Amino acid sequence: MAHQLSKTNYQLQSLASGKIFTDEGWMLDAPGEDKPGLIRAVYEKKQLNPKDDSFGIYKFSDWLPVMDFLEGSYAPLTYKSEGLANHLGLKNLYITFSGYWPEKGISMRTCSFKETEAYSVCGRLRPEHDQVLVVASAGNTARAFARVCSDNNIPLLLCVPEDNLNALWFDEPIKNNVKLVASRAGGDYFDAIHLSNLAAKLDKFVPEGGAKNVARRDGMGTTVLSAATHIGSIPDYYFQAVGSGTGAIAAWEANLRLLEDGRFGTRKMKLMVSQNEPFVPMYDAWKVRSRELPVIDDNLARDYVSRIVAKVLSNRKPPYAITGGLFDALSDAGGEIMTATNEQAHHAAKLFEEFEGNDIHPAAAIATATLIDAVKKKMVAKDAVIMLNITGGGEEKFKREKALHYLKPDIIFDIDPDFEEVKEKLTRLF
Ligand SMILES: Cc1ncc(COP(=O)(O)O)c(C=O)c1O
């Protein structure tokens, strides 16, 4: 349902100063402010009126900073668990699923909640936009943006670590307006981000912005809107595995809007976020309630990342300390950062498949493993209203049912590439 929205339905607010301002375009920061902090969308409509499911994710457009509704999206799906809930003895476990599960009515073709970001971010682009969007990713985000930009003719440069290229599978080929560059094997997500920062210095390119982009956060926040509108109230607990923590920040922000709406209760859900051992920098910081992340040697960090099963949880510079970031979200809402091992994730994924009937992404398995652990340790009451954010799933099912095409890199750069070389090669690419 191509549909041109006539005007913006939001303003922006600096969380560092509180100042409200108009979005002049692709604003990622508050103009004229030095103190680093996130900006947030303030929507005209204080009450959420979801549209019908045919609008996909844009059913929540009251609280999305979009100019346009793109084709092919799905909103995250929430249902009340019976199988896993009974197994764990939980009375009110709600699963919010993003991925491929046509039997339940959701067919995200890139199989993760990163599609919610991509449809929201690309919907924010204005008709006059003429730069190439730059996105760095360890996998799922790249896949989501590639699909959405290819289907909607939006020029895109993806920066991905070479070791993660096997994440770039698709059921239909990706068009030529999407280009892929990789940082050489041995590098990780951090190196791909570095490459994207170099690209973003060139006039032709504009950074997508990651956590700083209000569209990215509010796209991810639709997981909570899906849960709250299904349940009829804000949950008590929110379980999600984090790499950057952006999803959890978004969940907190959605919660704050639901409080203002007034019809979903008065609670702030506890943010129960999780990391994959041994790569647990935010866990280490939050354990001692520190706003600063521990300094980890680059090589040690790469070694940790090479050992985790949920590779998408490997962000080494997450928006944790920044004003409005994960530290502030946890401090305001309450909650814990938990950890799970590869073995626990494997076990949790098996349980999910057995009791709910679909495969889940290793990151979602980390979240499920920490829910299991939290129940065991009696950190949550049996009748608590729990939202388990299954951020990715149905990937194996999708791959069984479809013929796959892989996107190949146009260029592979060294881990610490020379800027002039990047400039020359990327300028030729578009
Ligand atoms: C399936 C899945 N779950 C969780 C995450 C972590 O998300 P966040 O960026 O909110 O930390 C990612 C990130 O790529 C992901 O792909």
The ligand as a Gaussian input file, in Angstrom:
#p B3LYP/6-31G(d) Opt

LIG

0 1
 C       18.745000     -11.420000      16.267000
 C       19.352000     -10.311000      17.064000
 N       19.054000     -10.230000      18.366000
 C       19.585000      -9.252000      19.149000
 C       20.462000      -8.336000      18.636000
 C       21.023000      -7.272000      19.537000
 O       20.391000      -6.107000      19.272000
 P       20.825000      -4.694000      19.859000
 O       21.476000      -3.971000      18.739000
 O       19.557000      -4.108000      20.304000
 O       21.734000      -4.898000      20.988000
 C       20.805000      -8.377000      17.292000
 C       21.736000      -7.410000      16.716000
 O       22.144000      -7.477000      15.577000
 C       20.227000      -9.389000      16.476000
 O       20.506000      -9.479000      15.177000

